[in-house]
Structure formats: structure tokens, C-alpha cells
Amino acid sequence: MAVADWAAILFITNLVCLLFGSVTPFFAIRRQRLANLLAHSSALVAGLSGSAAAAAVLLNKTSITMTAWQIMPGFVWRFQVDALSAFFLLVISMILMAVAVYSTGYVTKYEGKKNIAYLGGLLNLFALSMIAVVTVSSAFTFLIAWEIMSVVSFFLVMFEHEKSQVRASGYIYLVMTHIATAFITLSFLIMFSYTQSFDFAVYQQQLRSMPILLQNGIFVMCLIGFGAKAGVIPLHVWLPRAHPVAPSNISALMSGVMIKTALYGLIRIIFDFFGGGQAWWGTVLLAIGLISALWGILLAITENDLKRFLAYSSTENIGIILVGIGAALLFQAHQLSLLAAVAMTAALFHILSHAWFKGLLFMGAGSVLYATHTKNINELGGLIRRMPWTAGLFLLGGMSLAALPPFSGVISEWLILQSMLHVVFDLPGFWFQIGGAVAVGLLALTGAFAAGGVIKHFGTSFLAMPRTKAAAEAVEVPLSMRFGMGMLALPIVLYGLLPGTVVTLTSSITLEYFAQALNGTAFLLLPFNRATGGESLSVAWLVGAFVLICAVGLALLRWKLGSSQVVIDETWNCGSKLEPSMEYSGTSYSHPLVMIFQKLIGIKRKVAVEREYRYYPKRITHELTVNANIEAVLYKPLISIMLYLSQRMRTIQDGNLQNYLAYMVGALVIALIWSR
């Protein structure tokens, strides 16, 4: 049996398991533990089979095509797993496996309070819809799968709908996701009007000859539609609201993989349908990516809610990925196919890396919530002694988020930084040199802020003394939750040390789009090694030289000063007893940085001093309100306009039957005239 046949069997197993897991938990609705087992064991097997199918397709450079059924005459539901689809199938399946194991322990917090069968069944349906989005082969079926994914994720966000904050966040998510769907649908309708087909294979053949104006229009609509789902600035408003209120296992799936389906859509349309499109598309993607990366991490630093910090961080990382895609587009437009392949590899690597560490971090935040019932880091502290496994795994994910070696995050961000340096040295024109240099600086600044955010949230939550009784009484989470987090920690370490394996997986995509198959040596090139030749430096030599210099320096210090001595003693506090209130809180930690950017991101500060003595106040209350300027400038006027128009439109809804019949006749007449 050929590899493609085995891959097809594994892919069918994946779909059947998810379908089974979507339905069977509802038959055990009165037996919550059985429903838990049915739902998450199905998801685990689906993740395993999906990962194996995707790896078989990518490593053997093959594809899968399967016809499921005919929806109606002329519309067939067909699955096609090519290299790009297989890569995203791998991303979804890997995170699904870890989430399935983690969820068996996590959902027990809802026993006797909420319906676990509902949560488990919808989790499987959610995963099934995401896999359908990245594997169907026509615009019609893509939109059906996309809408199912949006609606199911809305129900999952609303799982704890009895809370007013959850309802408000869910409705904002629903509005934004349907705005995204409207723009995507419109772009597909334009493609249909030009090709008279919904088939992706027809789009690949015909859309490259489409008039430039229509191509540009489709790009703008797709950028808005997919950008809203991905959470790029300024369309990100749903993301920091929806992810924190959803159950943490669902947050891991939404932030780890769902927002990546939008990137799949962008790559499919830009590189597969239009062959790379126009050069200015790359500039726009690069600029939006940089803005999202910097703005997202600035907003993340202001947060004291652990899950909101991670949600804003997703906006930052989506921005970093867009920078890579934009650079690939620019290089392709200038016939620098090798550099385009490096930039695309960087973007794909970061998609996979971000899925690993963000899934791990959301599960870590869920573990903290499970043990302490709070996400506010100012109410935590000292958890490293009570939850050492969770603390260690969360720190590992945070270090990858901060792009620290030797974890996977540093590899993907290094490749993206390398691509930006190539923009400076290899693209012609003064503005590319200036823009590339600015991009390098902003990416470095973003990395520094990300590291600061991780230190703030890990330090305030896990170090020092507990600030509340809940934190003081916290205990480590069940083994299944720790094991689920460990399943994502493993690839973060493994592929940070052996990144060439991931490059091998993505090489079939770069081979298809740029006729370039990279290998692990892509990490060992500095920007001076240009595609046209010229001087080059080896990163391996640089790293070796750095290690040697550090070793020599330490040896000299030891020879001069002798061996170091560690003295452990009590912290001096002027004779007073140490109290948790004396510690740095999350707010105070980020306060200096937040004040620098308060005008940019719209922060209002309020300090109330309750005096008893002039120089010794009885109480000081410090309050920061993040009223993001984007929402005030962009969304509030739009909402006002929509409300005004809605009020005016109410006049046609007068309850008069004759008027309603007249509307119907009028619509019928217009339809008949239009169809002539």
C-alpha cells in the first residue's frame, strides 16, 4: 500500500474520531465522567491520527484527495490535503492531542455545576470544523466549515454564560467573527464571478490573469476578513475579551490554532491563487505585522489578568508571523526566491512554535485558575512552592514566548529577524533599507517587551509570598493536566535544539511556492550571505566565539577574585515583619514602562491617598484604566453610526401587514429585473 493510501486512512480515522467525539458524549449526558472519557479519548486518537497523516504527506511530498458526498447538484464536499493543508493539519492535531489529555482533568472543575458532555462534544466539533477549514477544496465548502467553526467557538466562549462579562465578550466575538465572514464571502463571490466556479483548482489556474484592480480588491477584503479572525490591530478587539472568558482548554485551542486558520486562508489565496500577488501587498502585511506586534505586546504588559496577557500576546505573535509572510511576498516580487523561502519558513515555523507555547501557557493559566480560582496575578504569589510542575512548565513556555534560547521561539524569531536584515541588504531602494532597519529595531524592542511581560506575570504569580488565602492553600493540579502541558513542552525544547526537522516539514511548501527546498543550514546564514554571493559569516562560529569569550571571562574572574560564596540570610526590613503587601505587584512592576507609552495606548491613572499623618498616609490606592485609543477613535464612532441607522431603519418595522406584503412584492420585482 502506498504512503498516500496510509495517509488517507489516517486522515479518515481523524475525521471519524472527531465525529464520534462530537456525538457520543451527549448519549452519556447523565454520566459526566463517561462523557468526559468519550469526548477526550476520541479527541486524543483524532489528534494522533491527524498528526501521523500530516507528517506522512509532508515528509513524502504527496497529497490526499477524497470526495465525501454531493451536497447538491454541482456542489461536492471534497477534502484535499496538500502540503499547506497538511502543515496546518499538523498544527491543529498536535495541540488537540495535548488539550485532550489536559481536559480530562481540567473539566472536573465543572462536575456538578456545568454540562461536561456539552463542553466535550463541542470541543470535538470545533476541532473537526478547523480541520475542515484547512482541508476542503472549494470556496463553498470552505465557507460552510468557516461558519461552523465560528458558531461552535461562540458557544464554547459562552460556556459560562451566567456571567455578564462572558455574555458581553461572547456577543462582541460573534459580531466581529461575522464581519470577518462577510468580507471573506464577498471576496469569494468576486472570484466566482470571474471564474464561474467555487473550485480552488480553477482559482489556481485562472485568478493569476484576473485584472489587477480586482486582485487588489480581493486582497483588501481578505486582509480585513482574515485579519479580524487572526486578531491583528485594529481588528483585535474580540480577542482579549473572548479568550480569557472561555474555558482554558478552549482558550488553548482558540489562541493556539483557531486564529492560525486565518493565516492559512491568507497564504492560500495570496500564494496559491495569485502566485504571490502584488509587491505592495507585502509592504502592507509587513507594516500591519509590525504595528500588531508592538501594540499587542504594549497592551499585554499593562494587564494583570493572566489570560488577557496571553491573549494580547497572541496579537503580538500574529503580527510577527505577518512580518514573515510580508517579507516572503516582497522577496518573491523581486525574484529572490531563496530569501522568500527563508521568510516563509520563518513564518510557518513561528506558526507552529506559537501554537506550542501559547497552548502550553493557556493551559498553565488554566491550572492556576483551577487551583486558586483567580486569574488576577495581584492575588497570587508563591505558587512555585505549591505548584512546582505548573510553575516549571509555565516558565518554559514563557521563555519560548520571550524568544530565549534554547527553545523553539528563538529559532522562528531569529529567522524572521534574519529576513528583515535581508530586506535591508538585498532589496533595492532607499525606503526598503530604512524600512528594514526600522523593522529590525521594532522586532528587537518587541522581544524585549515580551521578556518583560513574562517576567512580570511569572514573578508576580509564582515567586515571593502568597498574597491571598487562595494562593497560600493552592495545591498542584491533577496528573493529566500536568501531562497535557508536558506534551507541548517537549516539542518546544526538542525543536529548539533540532530545528532542522521543522524546516524539513515546511520544505515541501517552499518548494511548491518558490521552487526552493531549505534544510537545517538556513539557520546558519547571516544576512551578509546574499543569494547573489558575497561575504558570509557562520552563526555557529559566532555562538562558539561568544561561549569561548564568556568562558575565558569567567575563568579570569575566578582567578582574580576566587570562588564565589553564597550567604543565605533573612531579608532586612528595618526590623518589621515581612508582609505580602510589601512585594512588587503586577501593576507596580510594569508601571514605569506603561507611563512612557500611556499617551499612545490610552491609559488613565488615578491615585487616591487616604491621609492620617502628612508623611505617613494610612492608605494609597492606585488604579490604571486601559481605555485603548483604537477603540475610542475607531469603534465608538462606528457603533454610534450603526445605532443611529438602526433607529432610522426601525420605521419600516411598523407591524402593518400590508406594508410587509408590499416589501415582499418589491423585493420580488427587483429580483426578477436583476435576473433578466
ChimeraX attribute file (.defattr): number of C-alpha atoms within 10 A of each C-alpha:
attribute: neighborCount
match mode: 1-to-1
recipient: residues
	/A:1	5
	/A:2	7
	/A:3	15
	/A:4	18
	/A:5	13
	/A:6	16
	/A:7	24
	/A:8	22
	/A:9	14
	/A:10	21
	/A:11	24
	/A:12	17
	/A:13	19
	/A:14	27
	/A:15	22
	/A:16	15
	/A:17	22
	/A:18	30
	/A:19	19
	/A:20	19
	/A:21	31
	/A:22	27
	/A:23	19
	/A:24	18
	/A:25	27
	/A:26	21
	/A:27	11
	/A:28	16
	/A:29	16
	/A:30	13
	/A:31	14
	/A:32	22
	/A:33	18
	/A:34	16
	/A:35	25
	/A:36	26
	/A:37	19
	/A:38	23
	/A:39	32
	/A:40	27
	/A:41	19
	/A:42	25
	/A:43	34
	/A:44	25
	/A:45	20
	/A:46	32
	/A:47	30
	/A:48	20
	/A:49	25
	/A:50	30
	/A:51	27
	/A:52	21
	/A:53	30
	/A:54	29
	/A:55	19
	/A:56	21
	/A:57	26
	/A:58	25
	/A:59	14
	/A:60	13
	/A:61	18
	/A:62	16
	/A:63	21
	/A:64	22
	/A:65	15
	/A:66	15
	/A:67	12
	/A:68	10
	/A:69	10
	/A:70	11
	/A:71	10
	/A:72	8
	/A:73	6
	/A:74	8
	/A:75	14
	/A:76	17
	/A:77	17
	/A:78	18
	/A:79	22
	/A:80	18
	/A:81	26
	/A:82	20
	/A:83	27
	/A:84	24
	/A:85	26
	/A:86	29
	/A:87	26
	/A:88	27
	/A:89	28
	/A:90	25
	/A:91	25
	/A:92	27
	/A:93	28
	/A:94	26
	/A:95	27
	/A:96	31
	/A:97	25
	/A:98	30
	/A:99	31
	/A:100	29
	/A:101	24
	/A:102	27
	/A:103	25
	/A:104	23
	/A:105	19
	/A:106	22
	/A:107	22
	/A:108	17
	/A:109	12
	/A:110	12
	/A:111	11
	/A:112	9
	/A:113	8
	/A:114	15
	/A:115	18
	/A:116	27
	/A:117	29
	/A:118	21
	/A:119	24
	/A:120	30
	/A:121	26
	/A:122	23
	/A:123	28
	/A:124	27
	/A:125	22
	/A:126	27
	/A:127	28
	/A:128	25
	/A:129	25
	/A:130	24
	/A:131	28
	/A:132	24
	/A:133	28
	/A:134	28
	/A:135	24
	/A:136	24
	/A:137	23
	/A:138	22
	/A:139	22
	/A:140	20
	/A:141	22
	/A:142	23
	/A:143	17
	/A:144	14
	/A:145	21
	/A:146	21
	/A:147	17
	/A:148	19
	/A:149	21
	/A:150	23
	/A:151	15
	/A:152	17
	/A:153	28
	/A:154	20
	/A:155	18
	/A:156	24
	/A:157	27
	/A:158	22
	/A:159	20
	/A:160	16
	/A:161	17
	/A:162	9
	/A:163	11
	/A:164	10
	/A:165	14
	/A:166	19
	/A:167	18
	/A:168	15
	/A:169	24
	/A:170	26
	/A:171	16
	/A:172	16
	/A:173	25
	/A:174	20
	/A:175	12
	/A:176	21
	/A:177	21
	/A:178	17
	/A:179	16
	/A:180	24
	/A:181	22
	/A:182	15
	/A:183	20
	/A:184	23
	/A:185	19
	/A:186	15
	/A:187	21
	/A:188	22
	/A:189	18
	/A:190	15
	/A:191	25
	/A:192	16
	/A:193	10
	/A:194	15
	/A:195	16
	/A:196	12
	/A:197	18
	/A:198	21
	/A:199	20
	/A:200	20
	/A:201	13
	/A:202	16
	/A:203	23
	/A:204	16
	/A:205	13
	/A:206	15
	/A:207	19
	/A:208	16
	/A:209	9
	/A:210	14
	/A:211	10
	/A:212	12
	/A:213	9
	/A:214	15
	/A:215	20
	/A:216	15
	/A:217	13
	/A:218	22
	/A:219	21
	/A:220	16
	/A:221	19
	/A:222	26
	/A:223	24
	/A:224	21
	/A:225	27
	/A:226	25
	/A:227	25
	/A:228	26
	/A:229	27
	/A:230	26
	/A:231	28
	/A:232	29
	/A:233	23
	/A:234	19
	/A:235	23
	/A:236	24
	/A:237	21
	/A:238	21
	/A:239	26
	/A:240	23
	/A:241	22
	/A:242	28
	/A:243	26
	/A:244	25
	/A:245	24
	/A:246	25
	/A:247	21
	/A:248	27
	/A:249	27
	/A:250	26
	/A:251	29
	/A:252	30
	/A:253	26
	/A:254	26
	/A:255	24
	/A:256	27
	/A:257	29
	/A:258	25
	/A:259	24
	/A:260	27
	/A:261	22
	/A:262	24
	/A:263	24
	/A:264	18
	/A:265	20
	/A:266	20
	/A:267	18
	/A:268	19
	/A:269	22
	/A:270	20
	/A:271	19
	/A:272	22
	/A:273	20
	/A:274	21
	/A:275	19
	/A:276	23
	/A:277	22
	/A:278	18
	/A:279	16
	/A:280	14
	/A:281	21
	/A:282	24
	/A:283	18
	/A:284	16
	/A:285	22
	/A:286	28
	/A:287	18
	/A:288	20
	/A:289	27
	/A:290	27
	/A:291	21
	/A:292	29
	/A:293	31
	/A:294	26
	/A:295	22
	/A:296	28
	/A:297	28
	/A:298	25
	/A:299	24
	/A:300	27
	/A:301	28
	/A:302	26
	/A:303	23
	/A:304	22
	/A:305	19
	/A:306	25
	/A:307	28
	/A:308	24
	/A:309	23
	/A:310	31
	/A:311	29
	/A:312	28
	/A:313	28
	/A:314	30
	/A:315	31
	/A:316	30
	/A:317	27
	/A:318	28
	/A:319	28
	/A:320	30
	/A:321	30
	/A:322	29
	/A:323	34
	/A:324	34
	/A:325	29
	/A:326	27
	/A:327	32
	/A:328	30
	/A:329	32
	/A:330	28
	/A:331	25
	/A:332	24
	/A:333	19
	/A:334	13
	/A:335	12
	/A:336	19
	/A:337	22
	/A:338	21
	/A:339	27
	/A:340	27
	/A:341	30
	/A:342	28
	/A:343	31
	/A:344	31
	/A:345	29
	/A:346	31
	/A:347	27
	/A:348	26
	/A:349	27
	/A:350	26
	/A:351	24
	/A:352	26
	/A:353	29
	/A:354	28
	/A:355	28
	/A:356	30
	/A:357	30
	/A:358	30
	/A:359	32
	/A:360	31
	/A:361	30
	/A:362	30
	/A:363	33
	/A:364	30
	/A:365	25
	/A:366	27
	/A:367	27
	/A:368	28
	/A:369	17
	/A:370	22
	/A:371	21
	/A:372	21
	/A:373	13
	/A:374	18
	/A:375	20
	/A:376	19
	/A:377	23
	/A:378	22
	/A:379	19
	/A:380	28
	/A:381	25
	/A:382	21
	/A:383	28
	/A:384	19
	/A:385	17
	/A:386	18
	/A:387	18
	/A:388	14
	/A:389	19
	/A:390	25
	/A:391	22
	/A:392	16
	/A:393	22
	/A:394	28
	/A:395	21
	/A:396	21
	/A:397	29
	/A:398	26
	/A:399	23
	/A:400	28
	/A:401	29
	/A:402	23
	/A:403	21
	/A:404	18
	/A:405	14
	/A:406	17
	/A:407	28
	/A:408	31
	/A:409	29
	/A:410	21
	/A:411	25
	/A:412	29
	/A:413	27
	/A:414	16
	/A:415	25
	/A:416	29
	/A:417	24
	/A:418	23
	/A:419	29
	/A:420	28
	/A:421	20
	/A:422	25
	/A:423	25
	/A:424	22
	/A:425	18
	/A:426	21
	/A:427	17
	/A:428	11
	/A:429	10
	/A:430	10
	/A:431	11
	/A:432	18
	/A:433	19
	/A:434	12
	/A:435	17
	/A:436	23
	/A:437	18
	/A:438	15
	/A:439	23
	/A:440	20
	/A:441	14
	/A:442	16
	/A:443	21
	/A:444	15
	/A:445	15
	/A:446	23
	/A:447	22
	/A:448	14
	/A:449	19
	/A:450	27
	/A:451	20
	/A:452	18
	/A:453	27
	/A:454	23
	/A:455	18
	/A:456	22
	/A:457	27
	/A:458	21
	/A:459	22
	/A:460	28
	/A:461	29
	/A:462	26
	/A:463	16
	/A:464	17
	/A:465	22
	/A:466	24
	/A:467	22
	/A:468	14
	/A:469	11
	/A:470	15
	/A:471	23
	/A:472	17
	/A:473	12
	/A:474	21
	/A:475	17
	/A:476	20
	/A:477	20
	/A:478	16
	/A:479	14
	/A:480	17
	/A:481	24
	/A:482	20
	/A:483	16
	/A:484	25
	/A:485	29
	/A:486	20
	/A:487	19
	/A:488	26
	/A:489	24
	/A:490	14
	/A:491	19
	/A:492	27
	/A:493	19
	/A:494	14
	/A:495	19
	/A:496	22
	/A:497	15
	/A:498	16
	/A:499	22
	/A:500	17
	/A:501	13
	/A:502	18
	/A:503	23
	/A:504	17
	/A:505	27
	/A:506	26
	/A:507	24
	/A:508	25
	/A:509	25
	/A:510	24
	/A:511	16
	/A:512	15
	/A:513	19
	/A:514	22
	/A:515	14
	/A:516	18
	/A:517	19
	/A:518	21
	/A:519	17
	/A:520	13
	/A:521	12
	/A:522	19
	/A:523	21
	/A:524	15
	/A:525	16
	/A:526	18
	/A:527	20
	/A:528	17
	/A:529	16
	/A:530	17
	/A:531	13
	/A:532	7
	/A:533	8
	/A:534	8
	/A:535	9
	/A:536	13
	/A:537	13
	/A:538	15
	/A:539	14
	/A:540	12
	/A:541	11
	/A:542	12
	/A:543	11
	/A:544	12
	/A:545	12
	/A:546	12
	/A:547	12
	/A:548	12
	/A:549	12
	/A:550	12
	/A:551	12
	/A:552	12
	/A:553	12
	/A:554	12
	/A:555	13
	/A:556	12
	/A:557	13
	/A:558	12
	/A:559	10
	/A:560	9
	/A:561	9
	/A:562	10
	/A:563	9
	/A:564	8
	/A:565	6
	/A:566	6
	/A:567	5
	/A:568	6
	/A:569	6
	/A:570	6
	/A:571	9
	/A:572	9
	/A:573	9
	/A:574	7
	/A:575	7
	/A:576	7
	/A:577	9
	/A:578	14
	/A:579	10
	/A:580	15
	/A:581	11
	/A:582	11
	/A:583	17
	/A:584	15
	/A:585	23
	/A:586	25
	/A:587	20
	/A:588	13
	/A:589	20
	/A:590	18
	/A:591	15
	/A:592	10
	/A:593	15
	/A:594	21
	/A:595	15
	/A:596	10
	/A:597	13
	/A:598	18
	/A:599	12
	/A:600	14
	/A:601	19
	/A:602	17
	/A:603	18
	/A:604	14
	/A:605	11
	/A:606	9
	/A:607	10
	/A:608	10
	/A:609	11
	/A:610	12
	/A:611	12
	/A:612	10
	/A:613	8
	/A:614	7
	/A:615	7
	/A:616	9
	/A:617	11
	/A:618	11
	/A:619	11
	/A:620	11
	/A:621	9
	/A:622	12
	/A:623	12
	/A:624	15
	/A:625	11
	/A:626	15
	/A:627	13
	/A:628	17
	/A:629	14
	/A:630	17
	/A:631	16
	/A:632	12
	/A:633	10
	/A:634	12
	/A:635	15
	/A:636	12
	/A:637	12
	/A:638	13
	/A:639	11
	/A:640	11
	/A:641	12
	/A:642	12
	/A:643	12
	/A:644	11
	/A:645	11
	/A:646	11
	/A:647	10
	/A:648	10
	/A:649	10
	/A:650	9
	/A:651	9
	/A:652	11
	/A:653	9
	/A:654	9
	/A:655	9
	/A:656	9
	/A:657	9
	/A:658	8
	/A:659	13
	/A:660	14
	/A:661	11
	/A:662	11
	/A:663	13
	/A:664	11
	/A:665	12
	/A:666	12
	/A:667	12
	/A:668	12
	/A:669	12
	/A:670	11
	/A:671	11
	/A:672	10
	/A:673	9
	/A:674	8
	/A:675	7
	/A:676	5
